[in-house]
Amino acid sequence: MRVDDTPDNLDICMGNCGNCPSLPHPPAPFLYCSRGRTETPVNKDGCDCSGCEVFKRYGLEGAYFCAEGAPEAEE
């Protein structure tokens, strides 16, 4: 299922990923599970995505969406 890029999902993501251990600065623009990977180099030092309500709500699998990009939508 594709993650909707909504203000509600963004707020949830910002609350969960605001202290991301893998990005040296606040990981703006956030919501990588919807918007895709960041241009910032990612140092994979842990991923908090699986604890996010958006992750759970959409039944996502995987991690490091900031580095790997948004998950593929099932058809």
N, C-alpha and C positions, 0 to 999 in steps of 0.2 A: 504494500500500500504506500502510495506517495504521501509524504508529509506536507501538509498545507502550510504555506508561508503566511501565517496570520499573526496579528499583534499578540493574541493570547499565547500561541506557541512560542513566540519570541520572548515574551516575559518569563515563561517557564524555563526556557533554555538559558536565559541570562542569569536566572537564579541558581541554576544547576551548574553552569559552566563558567561562572564568573571568576573562579579561582582555578582555572584549568592548569594541571600540572605539566602539560606538554607544550604550551605556548608561553613565551616569555612575557607577553603583555596581555592585557584583557583581550580575549579572543574574538573581538569584533570582526565581522558582522554577525557572529553567532548563527545559530540554526543551520549548521552545516549539513544536517540530515535532510534538509530541504533545499538549501541554497548551493550546496556543493562545497568543494574543498577551498581552503584558504591559499593565498599567494605567499603567506608567511611560512618560512621553514618550520616544520613541526619536529620537536625533539620528543619522541615517544617515551614519556616518563610516567605514563598512567593515563587512563581514560575514564572520565566520569559519566559518559553517555548512558551506560546501562542503568544508572540510578535516576535518570531523568523521567519525569512524568510523560513527556512527549514520546520518548523511546518506548515506554510501556503502553501508552495509548494506541500507538500505531503498530505495535507488535514487531518492532525492529529487531534485527540481529546484527551482530558485528560491533565494531568500535572504530575509533579514529576517523570519524566522518570528516574531520577537519583536514586530514591528510589523504584519505582515500576517496572522498566525495560522497555524494548522497547515494543511498542504497537504490538499487534498481526497483522500479515498481513492478509488481507481479501483474501479469495480464490474465 
